Amino acid sequence: MISQGNHTQYMRAVIQRVSSASVAVEGTVISSIESGLLILLGIEEADDSTDIEWLAKKITSLRILEDTEGRMNRSLKDTGGSTLVVSQFTLHASTRKGTRPSFIRAAPPAHSKPLYEQFCITLSTYLEQEVERGRFGAMMEVALVNDGPVTILIDSRNRE
């Protein structure tokens, strides 16, 4: 584990169960899904393919979708639900000092973009279907209808 001061570096994913979600850039919708998961992905400098493999496998198997009895008992793999992945460096905001967040912990684009792309490909492979994407580095408008609401935070270094 790599540590800087009092924090450990890791990949973060905020997973939202949605009945629909979309991403627009400059007013034009570039990706949209119906029932499934919206994944906001934050990448730090120390993240690598090990984090991607673990996270993609975990997300595809995570039983947070409803079964016929209305219980959270099914995974994306079970249901064939849709997935939309959006890169979001602000997941690594530090608010320790002052009132303006610092994003120093977020990996620079040269490191994070290839990992974002690799994550989408890996997730697509595990799901055996295409994964919708946001546009890396763009100012995006993300719209969603959270189903439940169900929102889960996963940390790849602590494996939870």
C-alpha positions as semicolon CSV with decimal commas, in nm:
position;residue;x (nm);y (nm);z (nm)
1;M;0,000;0,000;0,000
2;I;0,130;0,345;-0,087
3;S;0,086;0,620;0,167
4;Q;0,126;0,996;0,150
5;G;0,105;1,158;0,490
6;N;-0,209;1,033;0,660
7;H;-0,387;0,895;0,358
8;T;-0,361;0,583;0,150
9;Q;-0,406;0,609;-0,224
10;Y;-0,683;0,413;-0,390
11;M;-0,935;0,397;-0,670
12;R;-1,287;0,502;-0,571
13;A;-1,616;0,411;-0,730
14;V;-1,953;0,555;-0,643
15;I;-2,214;0,313;-0,773
16;Q;-2,574;0,422;-0,813
17;R;-2,855;0,188;-0,902
18;V;-3,058;0,376;-1,162
19;S;-3,376;0,337;-1,359
20;S;-3,215;0,571;-1,616
21;A;-2,901;0,783;-1,656
22;S;-2,741;0,994;-1,926
23;V;-2,438;1,210;-1,998
24;A;-2,451;1,525;-2,208
25;V;-2,159;1,734;-2,336
26;E;-2,233;2,085;-2,460
27;G;-2,606;2,011;-2,452
28;T;-2,585;1,692;-2,658
29;V;-2,654;1,351;-2,498
30;I;-2,354;1,128;-2,574
31;S;-2,449;0,823;-2,363
32;S;-2,758;0,693;-2,191
33;I;-2,885;0,380;-2,018
34;E;-3,206;0,245;-1,879
35;S;-3,214;0,017;-1,574
36;G;-2,868;-0,064;-1,435
37;L;-2,574;0,108;-1,270
38;L;-2,414;0,449;-1,303
39;I;-2,050;0,429;-1,192
40;L;-1,855;0,741;-1,103
41;L;-1,485;0,647;-1,108
42;G;-1,202;0,834;-0,934
43;I;-0,840;0,735;-0,999
44;E;-0,525;0,815;-0,797
45;E;-0,159;0,799;-0,902
46;A;-0,089;0,464;-0,730
47;D;-0,380;0,286;-0,898
48;D;-0,299;0,016;-1,148
49;S;-0,447;-0,281;-1,335
50;T;-0,476;-0,478;-1,008
51;D;-0,724;-0,220;-0,879
52;I;-0,914;-0,229;-1,208
53;E;-0,945;-0,608;-1,212
54;W;-1,064;-0,625;-0,851
55;L;-1,308;-0,336;-0,888
56;A;-1,459;-0,455;-1,217
57;K;-1,509;-0,806;-1,082
58;K;-1,661;-0,673;-0,759
59;I;-1,904;-0,441;-0,938
60;T;-2,027;-0,706;-1,183
61;S;-2,098;-0,944;-0,892
62;L;-2,238;-0,689;-0,646
63;R;-2,591;-0,799;-0,557
64;I;-2,771;-0,463;-0,541
65;L;-3,036;-0,515;-0,809
66;E;-3,380;-0,642;-0,713
67;D;-3,505;-0,994;-0,763
68;T;-3,872;-1,084;-0,831
69;E;-3,951;-1,043;-0,459
70;G;-3,809;-0,689;-0,445
71;R;-3,496;-0,789;-0,251
72;M;-3,143;-0,673;-0,342
73;N;-3,030;-1,016;-0,450
74;R;-2,917;-0,989;-0,813
75;S;-2,604;-0,856;-0,982
76;L;-2,544;-0,686;-1,316
77;K;-2,414;-1,020;-1,440
78;D;-2,744;-1,185;-1,335
79;T;-2,974;-0,924;-1,488
80;G;-2,787;-0,804;-1,795
81;G;-2,855;-0,448;-1,677
82;S;-2,690;-0,152;-1,844
83;T;-2,383;0,032;-1,718
84;L;-2,264;0,389;-1,761
85;V;-1,912;0,482;-1,640
86;V;-1,811;0,844;-1,580
87;S;-1,459;0,950;-1,481
88;Q;-1,477;1,187;-1,183
89;F;-1,152;1,318;-1,036
90;T;-1,344;1,516;-0,773
91;L;-1,404;1,189;-0,584
92;H;-1,052;1,247;-0,448
93;A;-1,118;1,596;-0,313
94;S;-0,945;1,677;0,012
95;T;-1,135;1,919;0,233
96;R;-0,901;1,890;0,531
97;K;-0,778;2,250;0,513
98;G;-0,992;2,554;0,446
99;T;-1,305;2,559;0,236
100;R;-1,166;2,512;-0,114
101;P;-1,118;2,143;-0,201
102;S;-0,775;2,024;-0,311
103;F;-0,755;1,767;-0,590
104;I;-0,384;1,690;-0,553
105;R;-0,463;1,324;-0,478
106;A;-0,637;1,272;-0,813
107;A;-0,415;1,119;-1,080
108;P;-0,324;1,346;-1,373
109;P;-0,496;1,271;-1,706
110;A;-0,186;1,102;-1,853
111;H;-0,218;0,834;-1,583
112;S;-0,593;0,827;-1,524
113;K;-0,727;0,826;-1,882
114;P;-0,565;0,492;-1,981
115;L;-0,685;0,338;-1,652
116;Y;-1,036;0,471;-1,709
117;E;-1,038;0,319;-2,058
118;Q;-0,896;-0,009;-1,924
119;F;-1,163;-0,018;-1,652
120;C;-1,441;0,026;-1,910
121;I;-1,298;-0,249;-2,131
122;T;-1,250;-0,486;-1,836
123;L;-1,602;-0,421;-1,708
124;S;-1,741;-0,477;-2,058
125;T;-1,552;-0,808;-2,081
126;Y;-1,686;-0,931;-1,744
127;L;-2,041;-0,828;-1,836
128;E;-2,016;-0,959;-2,193
129;Q;-2,182;-0,641;-2,319
130;E;-2,091;-0,284;-2,410
131;V;-2,047;-0,031;-2,132
132;E;-2,162;0,324;-2,197
133;R;-1,916;0,601;-2,112
134;G;-1,889;0,966;-2,035
135;R;-1,627;1,174;-2,217
136;F;-1,299;1,177;-2,025
137;G;-1,189;1,529;-1,929
138;A;-1,501;1,701;-2,063
139;M;-1,741;1,918;-1,868
140;M;-2,038;1,680;-1,849
141;E;-2,397;1,704;-1,737
142;V;-2,488;1,374;-1,571
143;A;-2,859;1,308;-1,523
144;L;-2,994;1,011;-1,332
145;V;-3,295;0,866;-1,162
146;N;-3,157;0,682;-0,859
147;D;-3,359;0,365;-0,805
148;G;-3,418;0,305;-0,435
149;P;-3,220;0,520;-0,373
150;V;-2,924;0,283;-0,373
151;T;-2,574;0,434;-0,365
152;I;-2,261;0,232;-0,276
153;L;-1,902;0,356;-0,229
154;I;-1,621;0,108;-0,304
155;D;-1,255;0,156;-0,214
156;S;-1,012;-0,065;-0,409
157;R;-0,727;-0,052;-0,155
158;N;-0,931;-0,138;0,154
159;R;-1,125;-0,389;-0,055
160;E;-1,458;-0,258;0,070
